[in-house]
Amino acid sequence: MRLVLLLFAATTLFAQPRIDNVLIRMVPPGSTSLVGVNMERMKATAFYRKLVEQQRMPQVDKFAEETGFDPRRDVRELLYASTPEGSVLLARGRFKLTTNPASQAKLVRYGSYNIWTLENSGFCILDQTLAAAGELKALEAALDEWTRGQHKAAQPLLAMSKGVAPTANLWGVSTGFAGFLASVLPKGGVSGGIDFSRIFTGMKSSWFQADFATGLRLDLRGATATDTDAIALRDMAKGLIGFGRLSVPENQPEMLKLWDGISVEQETRNITIRADITPALLDKLVQMLNSVPAGRGGREVAGRGPGIKL
């Protein structure tokens, strides 16, 4: 579920991401993280076309086969919510109510809805425009919130995301990035890969936005428990960027500009990480990611020196 998601993230004081109100009303109580993707805007980017449309994606294909809806085709907006009981993916788009899922799926009636279950996960097409999928407890919590909840669970997180531009392709906000981002971001492996997840483990709250309209522009803001933690986090992030520069193969010197496009700032307990990557460099990075086979624990971008594990 995270991989599916992870394949599909002028700031003003009072801005916040523009989200379909129906999806907001389904966010389960106790959610600690939200990640939103505007698929219509994302599909219009060269990044999406090269990374998603032109590639074979067996896991997404399997998800589409088992659930009857394909995020690449049927969805216009996604909202991922992480809760202590699991995660759920909420979707607005065009769905077929008569979908016949994979034969191994088991039908469970939950209130007025049908949930098709696959082990500990399930999916539900509520109507022709609304669907949800995720771990069963989180999915059931989302359905409960939709049918009889107070529809306010998302508000504390959205209040933290006022720096996110309404037009962001991809955005996220969390009070638990230590668990969320650290679990889904690239980690170092036996080859000495760069462990990007370590940057975020000290953050107590964070938000980010990413725009792929022209290359990649990423803005991530986080707050730590103390000034000392923020300084340590800043130094770690800068160290990893320096390590990344050293890992660039000699025959690809242009990739140094990728690392040059990443900056880290710290003020008291606050950390800001920005990335500005040109379309040409982003194309090169996509080519590198697609040129190596996926192995256990993810792909590794091989080079002279430590690789980057995805």
Secondary structure, 3 states (H helix, E strand, C coil): CHHHHHHCCCCCCCCCCCCCHHHHHHCCCCCCEEEEEEHHHHHCCHHHHHHHHCCCCHHHHHHHHHHCCCCCCCEEEEEEEEECCEEEEEEEECCCCCCCCCCCCEEEEECCEEEEEECCEEEEEEECCEEEEEEHHHHHHHHHHHHHCCCCCCHHHHHCCCCCCCCCCEEEEECCHHHHHHHHCCCCCCCCCCCHHHHHCCCCEEEEEEECCCCEEEEEEEECCCHHHHHHHHHHHHHHHHHHHHCCCCCCHHHHHHHHCEEEEEECCEEEEEEEECHHHHHHHHHHHHCCCEECCEEEECCCCCCEEC
